[in-house]
Amino acid sequence: MRIRFTGGSVVLPDSVFEDGAVSVEDGRITAIGAEARAGDIEVDLDGRTLIPGLVDLHGDAIEKEVEPRPNAFFPLPVAFSSIDRRCAAAGITTVFHGISFAEGELGVRDTRVAERMARELHAFAPRALVDHRVHVRYEITDPKSEGLVTRLIGDGIASLLSFMDHTPGQGQFKDVAAYKAYFGKVYRTSDGDLETLIDRKQGEAGNSLDRMQRLAKLALRHGVAVAGHDDEGRDRVKLMRSLGAAVSEFPCDLATARAAHEAGLATLFGAPNVVRGQSLSGALSARDAIAAGVASCLCSDYAPQAMLPAIGTLVGELGISWPAAIGLVASNPCKAAGLDDRGEIAIGKSADLLVVSKAQGVLAAESVWRQGREILAARPRSHRGAE
């Protein structure tokens, strides 16, 4: 089947093609601006905008699909079906789901639950609407999970490995009070249980480097990208670079983001941060990082529905060009993860495409295509064959 998108704006890697045309065949983009051929199925954009499907390197929303309330677990097929459709509606055609591994922690972050999620999500992916991948988030103060993460990498389950350190006193939690306030509220955990977790983390902090080196080396050997998480300071950036990391997730301050950028790491910030205008944890504003030229990528973090509105905010409020804004949510994440077959409207790339427009002032997807197949349509659209 040959499909030709016409009659709207097409966001290319370095420009916007007004009243452009994009041809698709066998799931790939085959031409840009070419004339119609007999037998083409034409999709009239009707003045709307065509952009690449979004690529999300860090999405935690799956946790709430599996465990919407503490200790209220849904069957995994129900959770996976829901997050699949949520991602499609949000315009995300490739998503790396953050699944955390920390022995003795709570809810879906318990290793038994997390391993089952990772393996069953990997098995679900071929039947899904969008491309689901496993982002293994390893808590570096947990020696017991190293073997499990090793197996997930070796078995081809992991597509991205990030190193987390939630020990109070650095990163996301500046002190014990901040740690207790967050985990006590989210997981309804007693002060005594949290003290036990903190003591264990602090006790293992000095032994984490060897585990990180072993896992990073294994990941790179299997073609799995490596990331740092909540990086803070030049020394941390230098460490992550020495491990072969390609990504710095949520650098804590502008100086760290600048150091990561200068070191060649892709800096990743949350799209909700852009939409809300601030970080939930009080860390660096994504808007400030973008304005300073040290932000490479945006992710959904905890809210898939924030990705497209974030693009609208960047273009409509902050004056960012369409190609630069799309780079943050498509081509740059692809480069960071080592995906060279998608993320741009370019000949030979996968036809993962979105038709977007503003609804009540908010950018939203009217139709979503993956590998040349329409997987979601917000309202009926006319298709006609070329004469």
PESULUR-V281283 format. One line per field, one symbol per residue. ss: DSSP state (a for helix, b for strand, c for the rest). psi: psi as a letter, one per 40 degrees, with the letter a starting at -180 (. if undefined). burial: b if it has 9 or more other ideal C-beta (glycine too) atoms within 8 Angstrom, else e. A space follows every 50 residues. Layout:
ss: ???
psi: ???
burial: ???
This chain:
ss: cbbbbbbbbbbccccbbbbbbbbbbccbbbbbccccccccbbbbccccbb bbcbbbbbbcaaaaaabbbccbbccaaaaaaaaaaaaaaccbbbbbbbbb bcccccaaacaaaaaaaaaaaaaaaaacccbbbbbbbbbccccccaaaaa aaaacccbbbbbbbcccccbccbccaaaaaaaaaaaacccaaaaaaaaaa aaaaaaaaaaaaaaaaaaaaacccbbbbbccccaaaaaaaaaccccbbbc cccaaaaaaaaacccbbbbbaaaaaacccccccccaaaaaacccccbbbc bccccaaaaaaaaaaacccccaaaaaaaacaaaaaaaccccccccccccb ccbbbbbbbccbbbbbbbbbccbbbbbcccccbbbcc
psi: hhihhifahhhideihhifihhihhfeihdiheiiiiheihhhhefeahh iiiihhehheddddddgdiheghihddddddddddddddeehehhhhhhi hgheaibeehdddddddddddddddeeidihhihhhhhheegddeddddd ddddeedhehhihigfhieibdhdidddddddddddefiidddddddddd dddedeeddddddddddddddefhiiiihfihidddddddddeeieihhf hdidddddddddeeihhhihddddddeiideeahhddddddefehdiiid begdeedddddddddddefiidddddddecddddddefheeaeigiheih ghihhiihhfehhihdihhhfehhehhdiiihhiii.
burial: ebbbbbebbbbbbeebbeebbbbbbebbbebbeeebeeebbbbbbeebbb bbbbbbbbbbbbbbbbbeebeeebebeebbebbbbbbbbbbbbbbbbbbb bbbebebbbbbebbbbbbbbbbebbeebbbbbbbbbbbbbbbebbbebbb ebbeeebbbbbbbbbbbbeebbbeebebbbebbbeebeeeeeebeebbeb bbebbeebeebbbbbbbbbbebebbbbbbbbbbeebbbbbbebbbbbbbb bbbbebbbbbbebebbbbbbbbbbbeeebbeebbbbbbbbebebbbbbbb bbbbbbbbbbbbbbbeebeeebbbbbbbbbbbbbbbbebeebbbbbeebb bbbbbbbeeeebbbbbbbbbbbeebbbeeebeeeebe
